[in-house]
C-alpha cells in the first residue's frame, strides 16, 4: 500500500491497523510519529489543532508518541530500517537497469525480501 500523497496516510493506516490486529490478534496501543501535519494537525491562530489522524487515534485509544523536532535519534530504529530499504531498492534498480517509474514495485519487492 504505497502512499502517493500525505492525505492518504489515515486511510492506509486504517488498512494496516486492521490487518495487523487480525493477523496477530493484538491491539495497537502506541504509534510514534514526527510532528508532521498529516499526523497531528495544523497550526492555527490559537495553536495546533487535532486533525483527522489524531482524532482517529483518540477514538481507538491509541496513544500517539511524537518525537521532538530535530532529533531523528528518537526514531532511530525506523530511520535505520528506512535507510536499509532505500539502499536495497537503489541496488536492485541499478543492477537490473530498471526505470524510475517502477520504484514502487521495487520497494514492495524489497519489503518482501
N, C-alpha and C positions, 0 to 999 in steps of 0.2 A: 504494500500500500504506500506508494510514493506520494509525497506531498509536494504539489507544484506551487501552491500559494499558501501564505500563512493563515488565511481564513479557513483553510481545510483542517487545521490542527485539531479542533474539538471533535469533528466527525470521525477522523482517523483514530483519535484516542478512544472514542466510544467503541469502535470496532475492536481495537486492541484490548481494551478492558474486558469486553465480553468474551473474546477468545481465550485470554489468559485465565480468567476466572472459571470458564467452563472446563478448559483443559487441565488446570492444576487443582481445581476445587478450592481455591483460596481467594480471598478478597483483597484487592489492592487497598492499602491503608495509607501510604505516603507516596507522593510524587515530588521529585526535585526538579526545579526549573531555574533558569536565569530570570532576570526581570523583564523578559520580552513582553511587549504589549499584548501579544496573542495569548499569553497565559494568564496574566492578571487583569489587565485592562489598560485604560488610557488615563493620562493626567489631564485634569481639567482645572478650572479656576479654584475649586475647593480641594484639590489634591487628586490622588489616584482613586479611580472608581473601579469596582469589581466588574470584570467583563463576563461573557458567557461561560468561558472555561472555568474561571474561579467560582462562579455560581454553581456550575455542574459539580465541581469537586465538593463544594459545601453541601449540596443536596445529597450526595452519596457518602458523606462522612469521610472523604479522602482529605488528608492533611497535606496542603502544599508547603514544601520547603523551598524557599527562594535563596539562591546563592547571593553573596554580596557582590555588587557590581565591581568589575575589575579584579576578581580573584578566581581565575579559572582552576586553581588548585583545589577549590572546594568541590569541583565536579571532575576531579582528575581521572576517575575510572572511565567515565563516559567520554571524556576528551581523548583518552588514550585508545579506547575502543574505536571511536570515530576515525582517529588517525590511522589505525591499523587497517580499517576497512577501506579508507581512501587510498592508502598505499597499495593494497591488494588490487583495488579497482584500476588504478593507473597502470600497474604492472600488466594486468590482463589486457587492457585496452592497447597498450603499447606492443606487447608481444604478439597479439593477434591482428594488429593494424585495424582495429575497429573504429568506425566513425563515431564522432561525439554524440550523435543523437541516440546511440544505444547505451548511454551511460546508466540509465535506469535499469535496463535488463542486466547489465554487468553488475550493478550494485546488488540486485536481487540474488544473482548467482554467488556473489561474494558472501552475502548473508548465509546462503545455503551451505557454502563450504565451511 
